[in-house]
Amino acid sequence: AAPRILTSGRDQMKRYKFQAFVTLAPRRGRGPDTMVEGKSRRMVVRGQHHETGGGRFFSALVTRSYEAQLWPEDNHVIVTVALVGDEPRQYFDVGDSFGLWMGSELGSGVVTRRLFV
């Protein structure tokens, strides 16, 4: 099934959703935890184009899964990422790596599976 296409004027934007395994960077400061289970947050993801190798930033809605951490100090989480863009699959296909930001770098991830909207 192809992603849904949103049209506004001449641009064609596609909704894209995927699940990923993310390794969180060490937290800086004592601010609130940005990756609370089940809570969606607006973040920035950076992917690399398959053909050109160029990087691009996307605004995304990121939600941490309700899966418990196996160890208290574990810095790995499963997240769901939803975004809209032109040709997002050229940046985020299964096995692709990406960066995750919210004010500063939060970590890096690998796309584990595509979810259909």
C-alpha positions as CSV (number, residue, x, y, z in Angstrom):
1,A,0.0,0.0,0.0
2,A,1.3,3.4,-1.0
3,P,1.5,6.3,1.6
4,R,-1.4,8.7,1.6
5,I,-0.7,11.8,-0.5
6,L,-1.6,15.3,0.8
7,T,-1.9,17.9,-1.8
8,S,-1.8,21.6,-1.3
9,G,-1.2,23.6,-4.4
10,R,1.7,22.1,-6.4
11,D,3.4,20.2,-3.6
12,Q,2.7,16.6,-2.9
13,M,3.4,15.6,0.7
14,K,3.2,12.0,2.0
15,R,2.4,10.8,5.4
16,Y,4.9,8.3,6.6
17,K,5.1,6.3,9.8
18,F,7.8,3.8,11.1
19,Q,9.0,2.1,14.2
20,A,12.6,2.4,15.3
21,F,15.2,1.3,17.8
22,V,16.8,4.4,19.3
23,T,20.0,4.7,21.4
24,L,19.6,7.7,23.6
25,A,22.5,10.1,24.2
26,P,23.5,10.8,27.8
27,R,21.1,13.4,29.3
28,R,22.4,16.8,29.9
29,G,21.2,18.7,32.9
30,R,18.2,17.8,35.1
31,G,15.4,18.7,32.8
32,P,12.3,16.6,32.3
33,D,12.6,13.3,30.6
34,T,11.8,13.8,26.9
35,M,11.1,10.2,26.1
36,V,8.2,9.4,28.5
37,E,6.3,6.2,27.6
38,G,3.2,6.7,25.6
39,K,3.6,10.5,25.3
40,S,4.0,12.0,21.8
41,R,6.5,14.8,21.4
42,R,7.4,17.0,18.4
43,M,11.0,16.4,17.5
44,V,13.4,16.7,14.6
45,V,14.7,13.6,12.7
46,R,17.5,13.8,10.2
47,G,17.7,11.2,7.4
48,Q,20.1,10.6,4.6
49,H,18.9,10.3,1.0
50,H,19.5,6.9,-0.5
51,E,20.7,8.1,-3.9
52,T,22.3,11.4,-3.3
53,G,23.6,10.9,0.2
54,G,22.4,14.3,1.2
55,G,20.9,14.9,4.7
56,R,17.5,16.4,5.4
57,F,15.7,17.4,8.5
58,F,12.0,16.5,9.1
59,S,9.6,17.6,11.8
60,A,8.1,14.5,13.3
61,L,5.8,13.3,16.1
62,V,7.7,10.7,18.1
63,T,6.1,8.4,20.7
64,R,8.0,6.0,22.9
65,S,6.5,2.5,23.1
66,Y,5.0,1.1,26.3
67,E,7.7,-1.5,26.5
68,A,9.5,-1.7,29.8
69,Q,13.3,-1.3,30.0
70,L,15.0,-4.5,30.8
71,W,17.7,-2.8,32.9
72,P,17.5,0.4,35.0
73,E,20.4,2.0,33.2
74,D,19.3,0.9,29.7
75,N,19.5,3.8,27.2
76,H,17.6,2.0,24.3
77,V,14.0,2.6,23.5
78,I,11.5,1.6,20.8
79,V,9.7,4.6,19.3
80,T,7.1,5.3,16.6
81,V,7.9,8.2,14.3
82,A,5.2,9.9,12.2
83,L,6.1,12.6,9.7
84,V,5.0,14.3,6.5
85,G,7.3,15.1,3.6
86,D,8.0,14.7,-0.1
87,E,9.5,11.2,-0.7
88,P,10.2,10.3,3.0
89,R,10.8,6.7,2.0
90,Q,14.0,7.8,0.3
91,Y,15.3,8.7,3.7
92,F,13.6,6.3,6.2
93,D,13.3,2.7,5.0
94,V,13.9,-0.4,7.0
95,G,17.6,-0.6,8.1
96,D,18.2,3.1,7.6
97,S,19.8,5.1,10.4
98,F,18.8,8.6,11.5
99,G,19.5,11.3,14.1
100,L,16.9,12.5,16.7
101,W,16.9,16.0,18.1
102,M,14.7,18.2,20.5
103,G,16.7,21.3,21.3
104,S,19.9,19.2,21.3
105,E,20.8,15.7,20.2
106,L,18.7,13.0,21.9
107,G,20.2,10.0,20.2
108,S,20.4,8.0,17.0
109,G,18.1,5.3,15.7
110,V,17.6,2.6,13.1
111,V,14.3,2.0,11.3
112,T,13.0,-1.5,12.2
113,R,9.7,-1.5,10.4
114,R,7.4,0.6,8.4
115,L,3.9,1.2,9.8
116,F,1.0,1.9,7.4
117,V,-1.3,4.9,8.1
